């Protein structure tokens, strides 16, 4: 019996974890990092190599395929509305879970007290008003602890990685109100193509180019359209070829990721998760509910023809790849194939909606930001008001738009969200140890959300042709390289 691609990738994931644990126990993590992890980096580079030009040509192809600029405007508006709604739902779910379970309040009281003192010292030094009525700095009972923690804060050094992300966030925050609009317009399309962080510029150029093609005489535009469609087919074939080796590449990715965390002491991984277990579980629960409940419910209510099991079978190759790469941009070529071939969404939709989703739709990241901010506040004995939590909803939703579709870009956005409610941005160092694993999980949510919205838009535009055999054939396997 021939194994489907998603099962091969899952086996690669599991073997990667097993290999990392054994290499840590036997003391050859350095070998893993030097001789195995580079193949994972090569895999991500190959996918990114294809992702940007594929976005360019697929959007041009999709726009010219629609043939009517007015239908493009309608579809674009629907796309942005549904992406905004799913992001808003994700943030709201995250806030609900973190308030119900209170993971930051489950930490030992003594630790929270010290954290509260550190917070008040930081607020005093930065002339920022304290959020609530607690004033431990004015309590004589804590005088000796305050002095010790004040001295510790004066000599403490911020992690270089945290400093780097804080600098990026500061630059983003200080930009003018129209800076995001300015950043969308490229001055050099080749410069935008050479930088995955400029995906919005690529999308703008592709839309502009495609719409312009619609306004020139058909006999002149047809050769260009044929060229674009031909090039897109070549890139899709490149995806097919790369995915043949995906199980091995995924093995290398996971082995390298865990080996970096564990070194030659596998207990380090357990200690990391033990200290942040309640926070990690809250984020994971929220992400799991998005994937297994919210998205299928939207499909049931709006699309109706896609069954629960069929959706996950169709999307499993993209989901497992998203988990291993932590990049919705790198996963985009496979997402497009899964949505198009297995869910029956027309190319006109996938080539337009999915590239935009990989850039602006960050449901998993938004949910994680909401949980992280409130957790860090609880961890420092701070009760955020309803107004402050609504600020988190608004900021996290807006911050997700245009967030680079690359690993850990959410940390930069998290800094902006923390600053929006007057909390210390350096606190991201607290959750940094588990960020990589949670990043892998939230990328799965991002990709699943993109597929859901694509299916909804296709249904609204009468461009969804879900294969009937998948409704009745329980042995159905996804078409991507089976």
C-alpha positions as CSV (number, residue, x, y, z in Angstrom):
1,X,0.0,0.0,0.0
2,X,1.4,3.4,-1.1
3,X,1.5,5.9,1.7
4,X,0.0,9.4,1.0
5,X,2.3,12.4,1.3
6,X,0.8,13.7,4.5
7,X,1.5,10.4,6.3
8,X,5.1,10.4,5.0
9,X,5.5,13.9,6.4
10,X,4.1,13.0,9.7
11,X,6.5,10.0,9.9
12,X,9.3,12.4,9.1
13,X,8.1,14.7,11.9
14,X,8.1,11.9,14.5
15,X,11.4,10.5,13.4
16,X,12.9,14.0,13.7
17,X,11.7,14.3,17.3
18,X,13.0,10.8,18.1
19,X,16.4,11.6,16.5
20,X,16.7,14.9,18.4
21,X,16.0,13.2,21.7
22,X,18.4,10.4,21.1
23,X,21.2,12.7,19.8
24,X,20.7,14.8,23.0
25,X,20.8,11.7,25.2
26,X,23.9,10.3,23.4
27,X,25.7,13.7,23.2
28,X,25.9,14.2,19.5
29,X,23.5,17.2,19.1
30,X,26.4,19.1,17.5
31,X,26.5,16.5,14.7
32,X,22.7,17.0,14.2
33,X,23.1,20.8,14.0
34,X,26.1,20.6,11.6
35,X,25.1,17.8,9.3
36,X,21.3,17.4,9.4
37,X,19.7,20.8,10.3
38,X,21.2,22.4,7.1
39,X,18.9,20.2,4.9
40,X,15.9,21.8,6.7
41,X,17.2,25.2,5.9
42,X,17.7,24.2,2.3
43,X,14.0,23.0,2.2
44,X,12.7,26.3,3.5
45,X,14.9,28.2,1.1
46,X,13.6,26.2,-1.8
47,X,10.0,26.8,-0.8
48,X,10.7,30.6,-0.4
49,X,12.5,30.6,-3.7
50,X,9.2,29.5,-5.4
51,X,6.7,31.3,-3.1
52,X,7.4,34.9,-4.2
53,X,7.4,34.5,-8.0
54,X,4.4,32.1,-7.6
55,X,2.5,34.8,-5.8
56,X,3.4,37.3,-8.6
57,X,2.3,35.1,-11.5
58,X,-0.7,33.4,-9.8
59,X,-2.3,36.8,-8.9
60,X,-1.7,38.1,-12.5
61,X,-3.2,34.9,-13.8
62,X,-6.2,35.1,-11.4
63,X,-6.9,38.7,-12.3
64,X,-6.8,38.1,-16.0
65,X,-8.9,35.0,-15.6
66,X,-11.7,36.9,-13.9
67,X,-11.9,39.2,-17.0
68,X,-14.0,41.8,-15.2
69,X,-12.4,44.5,-13.0
70,X,-15.7,45.0,-11.1
71,X,-15.9,41.3,-10.1
72,X,-12.3,41.6,-8.8
73,X,-13.3,44.5,-6.6
74,X,-16.2,42.6,-5.1
75,X,-14.1,39.5,-4.5
76,X,-11.3,41.6,-3.0
77,X,-13.7,43.3,-0.5
78,X,-15.2,40.0,0.5
79,X,-11.8,38.5,1.0
80,X,-10.6,41.3,3.3
81,X,-13.9,41.3,5.3
82,X,-13.7,37.5,5.9
83,X,-10.0,37.7,6.9
84,X,-10.8,40.6,9.3
85,X,-13.7,38.7,10.8
86,X,-11.7,35.5,11.4
87,X,-8.8,37.5,13.0
88,X,-11.3,39.3,15.3
89,X,-12.8,35.9,16.3
90,X,-9.3,34.5,17.0
91,X,-8.3,37.5,19.3
92,X,-11.6,37.3,21.1
93,X,-11.3,33.5,21.7
94,X,-7.7,34.0,23.0
95,X,-8.9,36.7,25.5
96,X,-11.8,34.5,26.6
97,X,-9.5,31.5,27.3
98,X,-6.8,33.5,29.1
99,X,-9.3,35.2,31.3
100,X,-11.2,31.9,32.1
101,X,-8.1,29.8,32.9
102,X,-5.8,32.6,34.2
103,X,-2.5,30.8,33.4
104,X,-0.4,33.7,34.9
105,X,-2.3,33.5,38.2
106,X,-1.3,29.8,38.6
107,X,2.3,30.7,39.2
108,X,3.6,30.7,42.8
109,X,2.5,33.8,44.7
110,X,6.1,34.6,45.8
111,X,7.2,34.7,42.1
112,X,4.3,36.9,41.1
113,X,5.1,39.3,44.0
114,X,8.7,39.7,42.9
115,X,7.5,40.2,39.3
116,X,5.0,42.9,40.5
117,X,7.9,44.8,42.2
118,X,10.0,44.5,39.0
119,X,7.0,45.9,37.0
120,X,6.5,48.9,39.4
121,X,10.3,49.6,39.3
122,X,10.2,49.6,35.5
123,X,7.1,51.9,35.5
124,X,8.8,54.3,37.9
125,X,12.0,54.4,35.9
126,X,10.2,54.9,32.6
127,X,7.6,57.4,34.1
128,X,4.7,55.2,33.0
129,X,1.6,55.1,35.2
130,X,1.0,51.9,37.1
131,X,-2.1,50.1,35.8
132,X,-4.0,49.4,39.0
133,X,-4.2,50.4,42.7
134,X,-1.6,48.0,44.0
135,X,1.6,49.8,45.2
136,X,4.1,47.4,46.6
137,X,6.9,50.0,46.3
138,X,5.2,51.9,49.1
139,X,4.8,48.9,51.4
140,X,7.5,48.8,54.1
141,X,7.2,45.0,54.4
142,X,8.9,44.7,51.0
143,X,11.7,47.2,51.5
144,X,14.6,44.8,51.5
145,X,13.3,42.9,48.4
146,X,12.6,46.1,46.6
147,X,16.2,47.2,47.2
148,X,17.6,43.9,46.0
149,X,15.4,43.8,42.9
150,X,16.2,47.4,42.1
151,X,19.9,46.7,42.1
152,X,19.3,43.6,40.0
153,X,17.4,45.6,37.5
154,X,20.1,48.2,37.2
155,X,22.7,45.5,36.3
156,X,20.5,43.3,34.2
157,X,21.2,43.0,30.5
158,X,18.4,42.5,27.9
159,X,18.8,39.5,25.6
160,X,20.3,40.6,22.2
161,X,17.5,38.8,20.3
162,X,14.9,40.7,22.4
163,X,16.7,44.0,21.8
164,X,16.7,43.4,18.1
165,X,13.0,42.8,18.0
166,X,12.3,45.8,20.2
167,X,14.3,48.0,17.7
168,X,12.2,46.7,14.8
169,X,9.0,47.2,16.7
170,X,10.0,50.8,17.7
171,X,10.7,51.6,14.1
172,X,7.3,50.2,13.1
173,X,5.4,52.0,15.9
174,X,7.0,55.4,15.2
175,X,6.1,55.4,11.5
176,X,3.5,57.9,10.3
177,X,-0.2,57.0,9.9
178,X,0.1,56.5,6.1
179,X,3.5,54.7,6.3
180,X,1.9,51.2,5.7
181,X,0.2,52.6,2.6
182,X,3.6,54.0,1.4
183,X,5.3,50.6,2.1
184,X,2.8,48.8,-0.1
185,X,4.0,50.7,-3.2
186,X,7.3,49.3,-4.4
187,X,9.9,51.7,-6.0
188,X,11.6,48.6,-7.5
189,X,9.7,45.4,-8.1
190,X,12.9,43.4,-8.4
191,X,13.9,44.6,-4.9
192,X,10.4,43.5,-3.6
193,X,10.8,40.1,-5.3
194,X,14.2,39.6,-3.6
195,X,12.7,40.1,-0.1
196,X,10.0,37.9,1.4
197,X,9.2,40.6,3.9
198,X,7.8,42.8,1.0
199,X,5.1,40.4,-0.1
200,X,2.5,43.2,0.0
201,X,4.5,45.1,-2.6
202,X,4.6,42.0,-4.8
203,X,0.8,41.6,-4.4
204,X,0.2,45.3,-5.3
205,X,2.4,45.0,-8.4
206,X,0.7,41.8,-9.5
207,X,-2.8,43.3,-9.1
208,X,-1.7,46.5,-10.9
209,X,-0.2,44.5,-13.8
210,X,-3.1,42.1,-14.1
211,X,-5.7,44.9,-14.1
212,X,-3.7,46.8,-16.7
213,X,-3.7,43.7,-18.9
214,X,-7.5,43.7,-18.9
215,X,-7.6,47.2,-20.4
216,X,-5.4,46.6,-23.4
217,X,-6.6,45.0,-26.6
218,X,-7.1,41.2,-26.2
219,X,-4.8,40.3,-29.2
220,X,-1.9,42.2,-27.6
221,X,-2.6,40.9,-24.0
222,X,-3.2,37.3,-24.9
223,X,0.5,36.4,-25.5
224,X,1.4,37.9,-22.1
225,X,-1.4,35.9,-20.4
226,X,-0.3,32.7,-22.0
227,X,3.3,33.4,-20.8
228,X,2.1,34.1,-17.3
229,X,0.0,30.9,-17.1
230,X,2.9,28.8,-18.5
231,X,5.4,30.2,-16.0
232,X,2.9,29.5,-13.2
233,X,2.6,25.9,-14.3
234,X,6.4,25.6,-14.2
235,X,6.5,26.8,-10.6
236,X,3.8,24.4,-9.6
237,X,5.8,21.6,-11.1
238,X,8.8,22.7,-9.1
239,X,6.6,22.4,-6.0
240,X,5.8,18.8,-7.0
241,X,9.4,17.9,-7.4
242,X,10.5,19.5,-4.1
243,X,7.6,17.8,-2.2
244,X,8.9,14.4,-3.2
245,X,11.7,14.9,-0.7
246,X,9.5,16.7,1.9
247,X,9.5,13.9,4.5
248,X,13.3,13.9,4.7
249,X,13.5,17.7,4.8
250,X,10.8,17.8,7.5
251,X,12.8,15.2,9.5
252,X,15.9,17.5,9.3
253,X,13.9,20.6,10.3
254,X,12.4,19.0,13.5
255,X,15.7,17.3,14.5
256,X,17.5,20.7,14.2
257,X,14.8,22.7,16.0
258,X,14.7,20.4,19.1
259,X,18.5,19.9,19.1
260,X,18.9,23.7,19.4
261,X,16.6,23.8,22.3
262,X,18.0,20.7,24.1
263,X,21.7,20.7,23.3
264,X,23.2,17.6,25.0
265,X,20.6,17.7,27.9
266,X,17.1,16.7,26.8
267,X,15.8,17.7,30.2
268,X,16.2,21.4,29.2
269,X,13.2,21.0,26.8
270,X,11.1,19.6,29.7
271,X,12.2,22.4,32.0
272,X,11.3,25.1,29.4
273,X,7.7,23.7,29.1
274,X,7.3,23.0,32.8
275,X,7.9,26.7,33.6
276,X,5.5,27.9,30.9
277,X,3.1,24.9,30.9
278,X,-0.2,26.7,31.6
279,X,0.6,29.5,29.2
280,X,1.6,27.0,26.5
281,X,-1.5,24.9,27.1
282,X,-3.8,27.9,26.9
283,X,-2.3,29.0,23.6
284,X,-2.5,25.5,22.2
285,X,-6.1,25.0,23.3
286,X,-7.1,28.2,21.6
287,X,-5.3,27.3,18.4
288,X,-6.8,23.8,18.5
289,X,-10.3,25.2,18.9
290,X,-9.7,27.5,15.9
291,X,-8.7,24.6,13.7
292,X,-11.1,21.9,14.9
293,X,-14.2,23.9,15.8
294,X,-14.3,27.5,14.5
295,X,-13.2,27.0,10.9
296,X,-15.3,23.8,10.3
297,X,-18.3,25.7,11.8
298,X,-17.8,28.5,9.3
299,X,-17.6,26.0,6.5
300,X,-20.7,24.2,7.7
301,X,-22.7,27.4,8.0
302,X,-21.6,29.1,4.8
303,X,-20.1,26.6,2.4
304,X,-22.1,23.5,3.5
305,X,-20.7,21.0,0.8
306,X,-17.3,20.4,2.4
307,X,-17.5,17.7,5.1
308,X,-15.5,17.8,8.3
309,X,-13.2,14.9,7.6
310,X,-12.9,15.8,4.0
311,X,-11.6,19.3,4.8
312,X,-8.8,17.9,7.0
313,X,-7.8,15.2,4.6
314,X,-7.6,17.7,1.9
315,X,-5.5,20.2,3.9
316,X,-3.3,17.7,5.7
317,X,-0.2,18.1,3.5
318,X,-0.2,21.9,3.9
319,X,-0.9,21.7,7.6
320,X,1.9,19.3,8.3
321,X,4.3,21.4,6.2
322,X,3.1,24.6,8.0
323,X,3.9,22.9,11.3
324,X,7.4,22.0,10.3
325,X,8.4,25.2,8.5
326,X,6.7,27.8,10.7
327,X,6.1,29.9,7.6
328,X,2.8,30.4,5.8
329,X,4.8,32.0,2.9
330,X,7.0,29.0,2.5
331,X,3.9,26.7,2.7
332,X,1.9,28.8,0.2
333,X,2.7,26.7,-2.9
334,X,1.5,23.5,-1.2
335,X,-1.5,25.3,0.3
336,X,-2.5,26.5,-3.2
337,X,-2.3,22.9,-4.5
338,X,-4.3,21.5,-1.6
339,X,-7.1,24.1,-1.9
340,X,-7.3,23.9,-5.6
341,X,-6.9,20.1,-6.2
342,X,-8.5,18.7,-3.1
343,X,-11.2,21.2,-2.1
344,X,-12.2,22.1,-5.7
345,X,-11.6,25.8,-5.4
346,X,-11.2,27.5,-8.8
347,X,-7.8,28.8,-9.8
348,X,-9.3,32.3,-10.1
349,X,-9.9,32.2,-6.3
350,X,-6.8,30.4,-5.1
351,X,-4.4,32.6,-7.1
352,X,-5.9,35.8,-5.6
353,X,-7.2,34.9,-2.1
354,X,-4.4,32.6,-0.8
355,X,-1.4,34.9,-1.6
356,X,-3.2,37.8,0.2
357,X,-4.1,35.5,3.1
358,X,-0.4,34.4,3.5
359,X,0.4,38.1,4.1
360,X,-2.5,39.6,6.0
361,X,-4.3,36.7,7.6
362,X,-2.6,35.8,10.9
363,X,-5.3,34.3,13.0
364,X,-3.0,32.0,15.0
365,X,-0.6,34.9,15.6
366,X,-3.4,37.2,16.8
367,X,-4.8,34.6,19.2
368,X,-1.3,34.0,20.6
369,X,-0.7,37.8,21.1
370,X,-4.0,38.2,23.0
371,X,-3.1,35.2,25.3
372,X,0.5,36.3,25.7
373,X,-0.2,39.9,26.7
374,X,-2.8,39.0,29.4
375,X,-0.7,36.1,30.6
376,X,2.3,38.4,31.1
377,X,0.1,40.9,32.9
378,X,-1.3,38.2,35.2
379,X,2.3,36.9,35.7
380,X,3.2,40.4,37.0
381,X,0.0,40.7,39.2
382,X,-1.6,43.2,36.9
383,X,-5.3,43.2,36.2
384,X,-6.1,44.7,32.8
385,X,-9.4,46.5,32.5
386,X,-12.0,45.7,29.9
387,X,-11.0,48.9,28.0
388,X,-7.3,47.8,28.0
389,X,-8.3,44.3,26.7
390,X,-10.4,45.9,24.0
391,X,-7.2,47.8,23.0
392,X,-5.5,44.5,22.8
393,X,-8.2,43.2,20.4
394,X,-7.9,46.3,18.2
395,X,-4.1,46.4,18.2
396,X,-3.6,42.7,17.7
397,X,-6.1,42.6,14.8
398,X,-4.5,45.6,13.0
399,X,-0.9,44.4,13.8
400,X,-1.6,41.1,12.1
401,X,-2.2,42.8,8.8
402,X,1.0,43.0,6.8
403,X,2.9,41.0,9.5
404,X,5.7,39.2,7.6
405,X,4.8,35.6,6.9
406,X,8.1,34.2,8.3
407,X,9.0,32.5,11.6
408,X,8.7,34.6,14.8
409,X,7.4,37.8,13.1
410,X,4.6,37.6,15.7
411,X,7.1,38.5,18.4
412,X,7.7,41.9,16.8
413,X,3.9,42.5,16.7
414,X,3.6,41.3,20.3
415,X,6.0,44.1,21.4
416,X,3.7,46.7,19.8
417,X,0.6,45.2,21.5
418,X,2.4,45.2,24.9
419,X,3.3,48.8,24.4
420,X,-0.2,49.7,23.4
421,X,-1.4,48.8,26.9
422,X,1.6,50.3,28.7
423,X,3.5,47.1,29.6
424,X,7.2,46.3,29.4
425,X,8.1,45.1,25.8
426,X,11.2,43.3,27.2
427,X,8.8,40.7,28.8
428,X,8.8,38.8,25.5
429,X,12.0,37.2,26.9
430,X,9.8,35.3,29.4
431,X,7.9,33.4,26.7
432,X,10.7,33.3,24.1
433,X,11.8,29.8,25.1
434,X,8.6,28.2,23.9
435,X,7.9,30.6,21.0
436,X,9.4,28.4,18.3
437,X,7.1,25.4,19.1
438,X,4.0,27.5,19.5
439,X,5.0,29.4,16.3
440,X,4.8,26.0,14.5
441,X,1.3,25.5,15.9
442,X,0.0,28.9,15.0
443,X,1.2,28.7,11.5
444,X,-1.0,25.6,11.1
445,X,-3.9,27.9,12.1
446,X,-2.9,30.6,9.7
447,X,-2.8,28.2,6.8
448,X,-6.1,26.5,7.7
449,X,-7.7,29.9,8.0
450,X,-6.5,30.8,4.5
451,X,-8.0,27.6,3.1
452,X,-11.3,28.3,4.9
453,X,-11.7,31.8,3.6
454,X,-10.8,30.7,0.1
455,X,-13.5,28.1,0.2
456,X,-16.0,30.6,1.5
457,X,-15.1,33.1,-1.2
458,X,-15.3,30.4,-3.9
459,X,-18.7,29.4,-2.6
460,X,-20.0,33.0,-2.7
461,X,-18.6,33.4,-6.2
462,X,-20.0,30.1,-7.5
463,X,-16.5,28.9,-8.2
464,X,-16.3,25.9,-5.8
465,X,-16.5,22.4,-7.2
466,X,-15.9,20.1,-4.3
467,X,-15.4,16.6,-5.7
468,X,-18.5,14.5,-4.7
469,X,-16.5,11.3,-4.3
470,X,-14.8,12.8,-1.3
471,X,-18.2,13.0,0.5
472,X,-18.7,9.3,0.3
473,X,-15.2,7.8,0.0
474,X,-13.7,7.4,3.4
475,X,-10.4,6.2,1.9
476,X,-9.9,9.4,0.0
477,X,-6.3,10.6,0.1
478,X,-5.1,14.1,-0.9
479,X,-4.0,14.5,-4.5
480,X,-0.7,16.4,-3.7
481,X,2.0,14.0,-4.8
482,X,0.3,10.8,-3.6
